Amino acid sequence: MDNKKVRYSDEELQEFKDLIMNKLEQAKANYDRLMDDIKIDESDPTFKMMEEGASTMQKEVLSQQAGRQMDFIRKLEGALVRIENKTYGVCRITGKLIPKERLMAVPHTTLSMEGKEIEARTKKKY
């Protein structure tokens, strides 16, 4: 990778955008499915057979999963904003480009591995 490169090209940004849009579509579908599962029809005979406590615990687990999914959706949407602003792929700590391989694996990241290590060391001090 060219160290003088300040940002990804428009073509590369479009490639990342396509990847993120795909992941966003999947994440929204997963979120909708979780929300449907949370809204169990109480007139359903299956529901009546379930113990109250087990049903409540299951809904709590589903709610936590839905919350994590919504957080993921927000991070992906934030990545789309950074693409539009042409700041996508720039580490928010080091200011260097995040390697393409990392962005392909974790497209919503805002930190390079170097930035992540700096952040972790900084948090340990406090």
C-alpha positions as CSV (number, residue, x, y, z in Angstrom):
1,M,0.0,0.0,0.0
2,D,1.3,3.5,-0.9
3,N,2.0,5.4,2.3
4,K,1.4,8.7,0.6
5,K,-2.1,7.7,-0.3
6,V,-4.5,9.9,1.8
7,R,-7.8,8.3,1.0
8,Y,-9.4,5.5,-1.0
9,S,-10.3,6.2,-4.6
10,D,-13.9,6.7,-5.6
11,E,-13.9,3.2,-7.2
12,E,-12.6,1.6,-4.0
13,L,-15.2,3.6,-2.0
14,Q,-17.9,2.3,-4.2
15,E,-16.7,-1.3,-3.6
16,F,-16.8,-0.7,0.1
17,K,-20.3,0.9,-0.2
18,D,-21.6,-2.2,-2.1
19,L,-20.2,-4.5,0.6
20,I,-21.7,-2.3,3.4
21,M,-25.1,-2.1,1.7
22,N,-25.2,-5.9,1.4
23,K,-24.3,-6.2,5.1
24,L,-26.9,-3.5,6.1
25,E,-29.6,-5.3,4.2
26,Q,-28.8,-8.6,6.0
27,A,-28.6,-6.8,9.4
28,K,-32.0,-5.2,8.9
29,A,-33.5,-8.5,7.9
30,N,-32.0,-10.1,11.0
31,Y,-33.3,-7.3,13.2
32,D,-36.8,-7.6,11.8
33,R,-36.8,-11.3,12.4
34,L,-35.7,-10.9,16.0
35,M,-38.4,-8.3,16.6
36,D,-41.0,-10.6,15.1
37,D,-39.7,-13.4,17.4
38,I,-40.1,-11.1,20.4
39,K,-43.7,-10.4,19.6
40,I,-44.9,-13.9,20.3
41,D,-48.7,-14.2,19.9
42,E,-49.9,-14.9,23.4
43,S,-53.0,-16.6,22.1
44,D,-50.7,-19.2,20.4
45,P,-51.1,-22.6,22.1
46,T,-47.3,-23.0,22.1
47,F,-47.0,-19.8,24.2
48,K,-49.6,-21.1,26.7
49,M,-47.5,-24.2,27.2
50,M,-44.3,-22.3,27.9
51,E,-43.6,-21.3,31.4
52,E,-43.9,-17.6,32.1
53,G,-40.2,-17.4,33.3
54,A,-38.8,-19.2,30.3
55,S,-40.8,-17.0,28.0
56,T,-39.6,-13.8,29.7
57,M,-36.0,-15.1,29.6
58,Q,-36.2,-15.9,25.9
59,K,-37.6,-12.4,25.2
60,E,-34.8,-10.8,27.2
61,V,-32.2,-12.8,25.2
62,L,-33.9,-11.8,21.9
63,S,-34.1,-8.2,23.0
64,Q,-30.3,-8.2,23.7
65,Q,-29.6,-9.7,20.3
66,A,-31.9,-7.1,18.7
67,G,-30.1,-4.3,20.5
68,R,-26.7,-5.6,19.3
69,Q,-28.1,-5.9,15.8
70,M,-29.4,-2.3,15.9
71,D,-25.9,-1.1,17.1
72,F,-24.4,-2.9,14.1
73,I,-26.9,-1.3,11.8
74,R,-26.0,2.2,13.2
75,K,-22.2,1.5,12.7
76,L,-22.8,0.4,9.1
77,E,-24.9,3.5,8.5
78,G,-22.1,5.6,10.0
79,A,-19.7,3.9,7.5
80,L,-21.9,5.0,4.6
81,V,-21.8,8.6,5.8
82,R,-18.0,8.4,5.9
83,I,-18.0,7.0,2.4
84,E,-20.1,10.0,1.2
85,N,-17.7,12.4,3.0
86,K,-14.8,10.5,1.5
87,T,-13.3,10.0,4.9
88,Y,-14.0,6.2,5.0
89,G,-11.0,4.0,5.8
90,V,-9.0,6.7,7.6
91,C,-8.1,5.6,11.1
92,R,-9.6,8.1,13.6
93,I,-6.5,7.9,15.9
94,T,-3.5,7.6,13.5
95,G,-4.9,9.4,10.5
96,K,-3.5,6.7,8.3
97,L,-5.4,4.5,5.8
98,I,-6.8,1.3,7.3
99,P,-5.7,-1.6,5.2
100,K,-8.3,-2.8,2.7
101,E,-8.2,-6.3,4.1
102,R,-9.3,-5.1,7.5
103,L,-12.1,-3.0,6.0
104,M,-13.3,-5.9,4.0
105,A,-13.4,-8.0,7.2
106,V,-14.8,-5.3,9.5
107,P,-16.3,-2.7,7.1
108,H,-17.7,-0.5,9.9
109,T,-14.3,-0.1,11.7
110,T,-12.9,3.4,12.3
111,L,-9.5,2.1,13.7
112,S,-6.5,0.5,12.1
113,M,-4.8,-2.2,14.2
114,E,-2.2,0.3,15.2
115,G,-5.0,2.7,16.3
116,K,-6.7,0.0,18.2
117,E,-3.5,-0.8,20.1
118,I,-3.0,2.8,20.9
119,E,-6.6,3.1,22.2
120,A,-6.2,0.0,24.3
121,R,-3.0,1.3,25.9
122,T,-4.6,4.6,26.6
123,K,-7.6,3.0,28.3
124,K,-5.3,0.8,30.5
125,K,-3.7,4.0,31.9
126,Y,-7.0,5.3,33.2
